[in-house]
Amino acid sequence: MPFSTPRFRENIGLATFSNYRIGGIARFFFEPKNEREVAWAVREAKALAAPVFVLGGGTNLLLGDDGFAGLVLKPALGGIAAKRPRGGAVLVEVGAGVSMSDLLAFSINHGLTGLEWAGGLPGTLGGAIRGNAGCFGGETKDVVVAVQSFDTRTMKSVTRTAAACAFTYRDSIFKKKAAREIILTATLRPTPGDKKKIRAAIREKIAYRENHHPLDYPNIGSMFKNVPLARIHPRGSTAYRAALAKGEVAFRGSPFSVKADPFPMVSAAKLIGESGLRGVSFGGAMISAKHPNFVVNALGATAVQVSALLALAKASVHKKFGIELEEEIQRV
């Protein structure tokens, strides 16, 4: 089939593509459906001297009110296919643009376990890989075998094993390289399981999110990373071991649960809440009273207003607990 020359869309509002419903205008916008279109778009952007930003599902992302004076590339690489090479383990090939909800539906239909923790998680697989998304004791890296990406400098595709992806807590080599590499596809290795149990586990996670997260307002998920217990008590100290044994720790007059997700840590939401910020608002943005690690768009918020609340949360937590919160979101 001949390759028809695609075209960029111009002056596109980004709020439509963000879970936050916040964001200015993109000078250029393109949704490539395959590697060839990714390569074409990158070449065109270089010819225009336009910077490139890769947009996934619009979660964990604060888009600026001033927009983006370059090319916003939103990969639409789809497709999910399971195979069992030479009678070995089941491997699933997934396009980076596939939504996590579609991937979970595929897992249920094919009786594949390993992703139940992602029940209710918004966004795309590409975004989950980039930030090594995780919760409920699971992480994206747990099922990744290999990831194929497109290097915008060499203009060639790169395939990495899971180890070479350098996954750590909410991080990966793709996040460190920023826009240099664009994730194309991934090979996952889930485990065969019982469809009913998989469906039930996913529904359980969805129900938890509905009950504990402020999903009635536009949001982009948790704003800050949880804090390692080692930043409260030195690892291996008597106090550290006692906190692990009890599953809780008292710190500067406040009680905290200690959870291993994926290592011993305390909740950023609890730190923010104990700093007296539940329900605090600025303009149309609000620190959720239900889950203080969410800053929600309560009433036509702007990125500037959200940023002001993030700064307030950082300053307040540092003042009360001496802890520097680290943002989990990406700003553009």
Number of C-alpha atoms within 10 A of each C-alpha: 3 4 7 6 7 12 13 16 14 14 16 18 18 22 18 13 18 23 21 27 22 26 23 21 21 20 18 21 25 21 21 19 16 15 19 10 18 24 18 16 23 21 14 15 18 14 9 11 11 17 15 21 20 18 23 25 23 24 23 26 23 25 24 19 16 12 20 25 16 20 26 27 21 21 27 19 21 16 14 16 11 17 12 10 9 6 7 8 13 15 19 22 19 23 25 28 26 23 22 23 17 14 20 24 16 16 24 22 13 14 18 23 22 20 23 24 23 24 24 19 20 19 21 24 28 29 26 26 26 23 26 25 19 21 15 14 11 18 25 22 24 16 19 20 19 19 23 19 21 21 18 18 9 10 14 12 16 15 16 14 14 19 11 12 22 15 21 13 16 19 18 19 17 22 19 13 12 12 16 18 23 27 28 26 26 25 21 22 20 20 16 15 15 13 16 12 14 22 19 14 18 21 16 16 19 17 14 13 15 13 11 10 20 19 15 10 16 19 27 24 22 20 23 21 19 23 20 20 21 15 14 19 16 12 14 10 11 11 14 18 14 13 19 18 11 10 14 16 21 11 11 10 9 12 13 18 16 20 19 14 17 15 14 19 22 24 19 23 24 18 27 25 21 19 19 14 21 21 17 16 19 17 16 15 25 24 25 24 17 16 20 27 26 23 30 27 27 19 12 13 19 22 22 15 18 23 17 14 20 20 12 15 26 20 16 20 21 16 12 15 17 14 16 15 21 13 15 17 18 13 12 14
